[in-house]
Amino acid sequence: MGYIPLFLTMGGASLLFFLTVKNSLLKKLNLQKELGLQLSLAVPELTLGPEDHTNPDLLIEKLKNLTLSLDKKEEALKLLRQMKVNRKQYNELIKKAPYNWVAQLGGFKEIA
């Protein structure tokens, strides 16, 4: 009888950790999609496909080939920087020891 509360407490803490990390990873994925959508609305000349929203390096190359006003380029570069930072944080998070277990169980993959 003395071990039951200990097992319940450990199980509850593990479940809360799993749910918190899963929520954080989902927020980062949604932010990446939102930034891609904002970029496509800010610079419609990029003609983004669904696979292009996740790779800021390809978007920078496309942006270099376009002739845009300075304001549009600055706004696009700002969004691209945010995408790169978010991608780096997400990819580093799913490589760390306790978080990669949640990523594997939740089916999270790296952002390319």
C-alpha positions, -999 to +999 in steps of 0.1 A: +000+000+000+029+024+006+042+022-030+009+030-048+010+068-041+046+068-053+038+051-086+008+074-091+029+105-085+056+093-109+031+084-135+013+117-132+046+136-134+056+116-165+022+123-182+024+160-175+059+162-188+048+144-220+018+166-225+038+198-219+066+189-243+041+178-269+023+211-266+055+230-270+065+211-301+031+215-317+033+253-310+067+255-328+053+236-358+023+258-360+045+289-357+066+277-386+035+272-408+021+306-397+053+323-406+053+307-440+017+318-446+026+354-435+055+353-459+034+342-488+009+369-480+036+396-477+054+386-509+030+369-533+056+370-560+074+341-544+047+316-555+052+293-526+042+256-527+033+236-496+067+220-494+085+254-496+070+268-464+093+249-442+127+256-458+139+292-453+171+286-473+152+279-505+130+309-499+160+332-495+173+320-528+140+327-545+138+361-528+173+370-542+160+364-577+130+388-574+130+425-578+110+439-549+108+471-531+131+476-501+102+474-476+090+441-489+124+426-489+130+438-453+097+423-442+104+390-460+139+388-445+125+394-410+100+366-414+127+343-429+150+350-399+121+341-375+116+309-395+152+300-393+154+306-355+122+287-349+135+258-370+168+257-352+152+258-318+127+230-327+154+208-342+177+212-312+148+205-288+139+172-304+176+160-302+179+165-265+177+135-242+143+136-225+126+155-253+136+131-280+115+104-263+084+125-265+093+134-302+096+097-310+064+087-292+045+117-307+058+111-342+076+145-346+102+148-373+129+175-379+120+205-399+142+204-431 
